[in-house]
Amino acid sequence: MNNYKKPITINEKIIFGMGDIMGGGAQVLVAFFYLRFLTDVIQISPILAGTVVLISKIWDAISDPFMGVISDNTRTKWGRRKPFFFIGFFAMIIAFVFLWMPVSFETTSSKFIYVLLSYLFFSTVFTLMWVPYTSMSSEISIDYKERNNINGIRLFFSQIASLISAVVPLVIVNAFDDIRVGWITMAIVFGLFYSTPYLLMFYKTHERVTLTDDKSKFNWKTFLQPFQIKTFRLLVGIYLFAYITMDIVATVIQYYMYYMVNRKDETDMVIGTLLIVQIFMIPIVVLLSNKYGKATIYRYSLLIWLTGTILLAAYQPEWASWVIYAIAGVIGIGIGGCVVLPWSMFPDVTDVGELKFKYRTAGTFSGVMTFLRKFSAAIGIFIVGAVLQFAGYLKPVKEMVEGKLTETVQVQPESVIIALKGIVLIFPLILLIPAYFVAKKYPLDKETHENLKKHLEFKRGELEVDNLSPKELKDLETKLI
């Protein structure tokens, strides 16, 4: 079944890569703006705002692996991943409008219920699209280098979308006299921006892994199944430590620029500098990882990121104005490698899953990874919200001036300034140092994957002779599983 063997074209690579516009962009938009949207526009407390996102992870713990099983078991003339792209195109536009609707209910409980339900809906639609998409990243090609290049294209679009999603939303919001109209307009524009590539992928991309009629069943052990594999457990550490740190930085950066360094008007430019450097790092990271190995380049990226973090925490407002941009560039170099490489490793790890379980369950693996990605974002928002709440954060004052709803930020107490310094230094140190040592243990290099790929092709009946002796196979399983 689904034995599509035509060579992948550059157009197909580009269209598939565009699918990560949503993955990178939507997560960045939520990370950078959602906490401030809830605290400053909806006006619920920081701790309550963070709790909304954290509660949703209970649902995600069920829906993400469940979606993985649904995707693995789907059999249609379009493939098993692409039908969800078509549905998701329409659903994401609706979900995004609900997510950023600036409701003005009188009671806190009404605001809380609306925010929780809208976020759950958005998270569910994101799962519907993202789990099949990341699953397909291991099936659009089976070649190690080609996968690496495809994932490089993916992450290029992801970073472009991240830049746009960090800089443009407030430009749209502030273009309207009524910020409520601005938020809704922004939601429609970005809902279309994120969902349109999925309609293109439905028509223009193909899966290239031979499928059998074997199907998996969902049970409560499904979520834990991938954790039976050592290589996957290490990937989770590599992925989760870096992404939680990135989400904390993304969530706190606006508060940091507004209140710590008193350069509110430069926030977008500083964030833009960080993201532009990340974009330029993508082809460099792909090139270096092809030559020296993905885990090795990840470790060096972590060290650069830590250097930037220490500089950011040490920054003083009286320093030269260009220094903050230089620090953002250093952090961008580090984050660039740490963002690219875990998702570049992921398709290779799903091959280890096929070795372990005897059939492909990329959707199940993707479901777990999707849950972890959303979990990292929730933790980032919750941590920043909780720290600001207990530090005594003062929300902006809203008032109507000549028919226009305006917001005036307040001067924050010293406790909030100290909290911001702690967030940008302590949490990255706690998370990135362990990530470095986890990456040192990652076993799936290029040569190992080439041996694995050929053995799997033999097991699928695509090669007549196995490339591994029984002892070599046993050694490979010990190393990876």
C-alpha positions, 0 to 999 in steps of 0.5 A: 500500500502507498508505495509511491516511489517517484523521486521527490522534487524541489517543489515538493520539498518546498511545499512540505517545508511550508507546513512548518510555518504553523509549527514555528509561527503559531508557537512563537506567537503564543509564546511571545504574546499570549500571556500578555494578551491574557494579563493585559487585554483580557485582564486575568491574573498572571498565575490564572493565565498560566494555569489555563495553558497548564490545565490544557495539557491534561487533554493534550496527554490524551489527544496527542497520542490518540491522534498519532494512532488515528493517523497511523491507522488511516488508510485513504487514497490520499494517504494516511496523513493528508486528509487531516491537512484538508480538514485542518485548513478550515479548522485552524482559521476558526480556532485562531479567531476564538483564541485571540478574541478580546472578550470583555466579560465582567466576571473573572470566572467567565473570562477563565472559562472562555479562555480555557475552552478557546485554548483547548479548541486551538490545541486540539486543531493544532494536534489534528494538523501537526501530528500527521505533519511531523509523522510524514516528515519520516515518510516523505523520504527515507534517505538520511541526507535528503531527510536532513535537507528537507528538515532544513527547509522545514525549519527555514520556513519555521524560522521565517514564520517565527520572525513574522509572528514575533514582529508583525502581530502588534503592527496589525493590532496597533493599526486600528483605533480599537485594539479589539478590532486589531486583535481579531484582524490579526487572528484572521490574517495569521490563521490564514497564514498558518493554514494555507500551506496545509491545503497545498500539501494535501494536493502536492506531497506524497508519502514514500514508505511502503505500508502494510495492513497492520494497525495499532490500537489506542490504549493508555500504554500508547503514550508510553510505548515510544519511551521503551526505546533508549534513543527516543528517551535521549531525544526527548531530553535533547528536545524538551530541555531546549524547548522549555528554555526557549519558551521561557525566554520567548515569554519573558522577553517582552516583560524584560524589554518593557520593564527591565531595560526600559526599551519598549519601542525596541522590543520587536527589533531585538526579537527580530535580531534574534530570529534573523540570526536563527534563520541564517544559522539553519543552512550552517547547522544542516551543513555542519550536522551532515559533516560532524553529526547532529548531537555534536553540533547541538552541544556546541549550540547549547554552549553558545546559547548559555553564553548569551544567556549569561550576558543577557542576565548581566546586561545593564541599561546604561550599556551602549545601545548596540549591546542588547542586539549583539546579545540577541545575536549570540542567543540566536546562534545558540537557539538556531542549532537547538531548534533545528536539530531535535526535529532533524533527529526525529525522523531517524528515531522513528526508524528505530521504532520500526526496528523495535515494533516491526511496523511503522508507528511514526504517528504515535512518536509524533503524538508524544513529541507534539504533546511535549512541544505543547507541554514545554510552551505551557510550562514556559508560560506558567513559570513566567506567569507564576513568578510575575504573580508572586513578584507583584506584577502590575497590569496596565491601566485601561482607559478610553481616550477620545473614543480609543481604548488605550493601555498605559503600562505601570512602573513595576516594583523592584521585586518584579525587576529582580524576578525578571533577572532570575528568570532569564538566568536561572532557568536556562542554567538549570535546563541547558546544562543537563541537555548538554550531557544528554546529547553526549549519549545520543547514539544515532549517527549517520553510519548507524542510521545507514545500517538501520535503513538498509536492514529495514528495507530488507525486512520490508522486502525491498532488498533481497539480502540483509546487510547485517549479520545476526550479531551485528543486528543484535549489537545495533538493537543494543545500541539503539533500543 
